Amino acid sequence: MRAGKAGSVNVHLHPLEQGSGSALPSGASHCVLPQLSPPWLPLPCADPPRSPSLTLFQETREGQLAFLACTVDSNPQATLSLYQDGRLVARSSSHSVLSQRRSITSTRNALKLEIKKVVPEDAGEYECVATNSYGNSSSTQLFSVQSESAALQTHGGVGSRRPKRLPGLKLPAPPRADPAR
């Protein structure tokens, strides 16, 4: 640190070299300088991506709309990659329509996959991997699709006109019509 123009101070920061004996505690930022950084002088931080958030917005039934969103805190910006069962589905560096049913939207540190008319083949383990020049991190989420025939059986569709009776459950008798009326 040395004095600059009247009332100013110049700070020269040098990157730490590997093996220099200087290390940051686990999880610490590369720019923590509390004694040199007053609150009005923000210093840019550089960190590996934190664990990405992978969120599913879905109707689990076949034929419905689903969204998978991956977001991460990272500086510099991370490249996000989305995998389904180990196969690359999307990357944040591309805004594209993957098929008539699937499209990708990405913004800074965010990637969204939209799936129209979900089919059983869309089910699987989805993994979001965030990578920048300081490292990478990932998170996974299971996505399941209920077939149309299973949805009909569970929700009272074809072949289920009456609810099933549970053994030992006694229901009150329905009220009788009053013959005097």
KADA-V422457 format. One record per backbone hydrogen bond with DSSP energy under -0.5 kcal/mol. NH is the residue of the N-H (numbers start at 1). CO is the residue of the C=O. E is the energy in kcal/mol with one decimal. If there is no record, write none. Layout:
# KADA-V422457
NH_CO_E ; NH_CO_E
This chain:
# KADA-V422457
2_10_-1.7 ; 4_8_-2.3 ; 8_5_-2.9 ; 10_2_-2.4 ; 12_10_-0.5 ; 13_11_-0.6 ; 20_17_-1.8 ; 28_25_-2.4 ; 30_46_-0.8 ; 32_29_-0.9 ; 33_31_-0.9 ; 36_33_-1.3 ; 37_33_-1.9 ; 38_36_-0.7 ; 41_38_-2.4 ; 47_75_-3.6 ; 50_73_-2.3 ; 53_71_-3.2 ; 54_52_-0.6 ; 55_53_-0.6 ; 55_69_-3.0 ; 57_67_-3.1 ; 58_56_-0.6 ; 59_65_-1.0 ; 60_58_-0.5 ; 62_146_-2.7 ; 63_118_-3.4 ; 64_61_-1.7 ; 66_115_-2.5 ; 67_57_-3.1 ; 68_113_-2.4 ; 69_55_-2.9 ; 70_111_-3.0 ; 71_53_-2.2 ; 72_109_-1.9 ; 74_72_-0.5 ; 75_47_-0.6 ; 79_131_-3.0 ; 80_78_-0.6 ; 81_129_-2.2 ; 82_90_-2.9 ; 83_127_-2.8 ; 84_87_-2.7 ; 85_83_-0.5 ; 85_125_-3.2 ; 87_84_-2.0 ; 89_82_-3.4 ; 90_82_-1.7 ; 92_80_-2.9 ; 94_91_-2.0 ; 96_94_-0.7 ; 98_96_-0.7 ; 98_102_-1.3 ; 99_102_-1.9 ; 103_114_-2.0 ; 104_96_-2.8 ; 105_112_-2.3 ; 107_110_-1.8 ; 110_107_-2.2 ; 111_70_-2.5 ; 112_105_-3.2 ; 113_68_-2.9 ; 114_103_-2.7 ; 114_112_-0.5 ; 115_66_-3.2 ; 116_101_-3.2 ; 116_114_-0.5 ; 118_64_-3.1 ; 122_119_-2.5 ; 123_120_-1.6 ; 124_143_-2.6 ; 126_124_-0.6 ; 126_141_-3.0 ; 127_83_-2.3 ; 128_139_-2.8 ; 129_81_-2.8 ; 129_127_-0.5 ; 130_137_-3.1 ; 131_79_-2.0 ; 132_135_-2.7 ; 135_132_-1.4 ; 137_130_-2.0 ; 139_128_-1.7 ; 141_126_-2.4 ; 143_124_-2.6 ; 146_60_-4.0 ; 147_145_-0.6 ; 151_147_-2.2 ; 152_148_-1.9 ; 153_149_-1.7 ; 154_150_-2.3 ; 155_151_-2.0 ; 156_153_-0.7 ; 157_152_-4.3 ; 160_157_-1.6 ; 169_166_-1.8 ; 170_168_-0.6 ; 171_169_-0.6 ; 179_177_-0.6 ; 181_178_-1.3
